[in-house]
Amino acid sequence: MKPNSVVTPLPDKADAPTIRARELAVAGCVEFTPTVFPDDRGLFVAPFQEPGFVDAIGHRLFPVAQTNYGKSRRGVMRGLHFTRTPPGGAKYVYCPRGRALDIAVDIRVGSPSYGRWDAVVLDGDDFRAVYIPIGVGHAFVALEDDTLLTYMTSAPYVPKDEIGLFAFDPALRLPIPTDIEVKVSDRDRLAPTLAEARDLGILPLFDDCLAAEHDLFHCGD
């Protein structure tokens, strides 16, 4: 250690990181809100905490295959996207900078919450995170410039397995903001609706998603 270096201590045991969990309307999706510890130097926060995750989900986080970072300008919408199942892919998403409306949609045929959605504001103030299980559709809208979202994912990105749905599908009625100009990619603009995707047979089946999750979380047994 250099002679003049300064070690920044972690919070005291009395102020140890804690996290609150809240189940969302989409079966298996959970919002996590960590305790933020600010001081005159800045802040300390742990957006992912394994004990809290295990208490809420019932098992440890999936083996992380890839970590993604995406920076977006205000109004950019990415999604609605999901991963073909099998193989499927789960995500743990949070926002270290900026502000985004994060949306999870249950597109798993046979799920008790099929067709439902829930939304969470993720930002660099509260550092909320969302766990999105295999087969659930995901989208977000950046509410500020330079919004950064980071994902821990259970599977590497494979283009042929990534599928999009039309986020403006009137049958879904997603809470897409109307007070900003929303920008989407050509791919997302031309994606099929939920009904069209179901007719095409490309939506994940709930039982297949549960089986993929079992294999994922018991791969080390």
Secondary structure, 3 states (H helix, E strand, C coil): CCCCCCCCCCCCHHHCCCEEEEECCCCCCEEEEECEEEECCEEEECCCCHHHHHHHHCCCCCCCCEEEEEEECCCEEEEEEEECCCCCCCEEEEEEECEEEEEEECCCECCCCCCCEEEEEEECCCCCEEEECCCCEEEEEECCCCEEEEEEECCCCCHHHEEECCCCCCCCCCCCCCCCCCECCHHHHCCCCHHHHHHHCCCCEHHHHHHHHHHHHCCCC
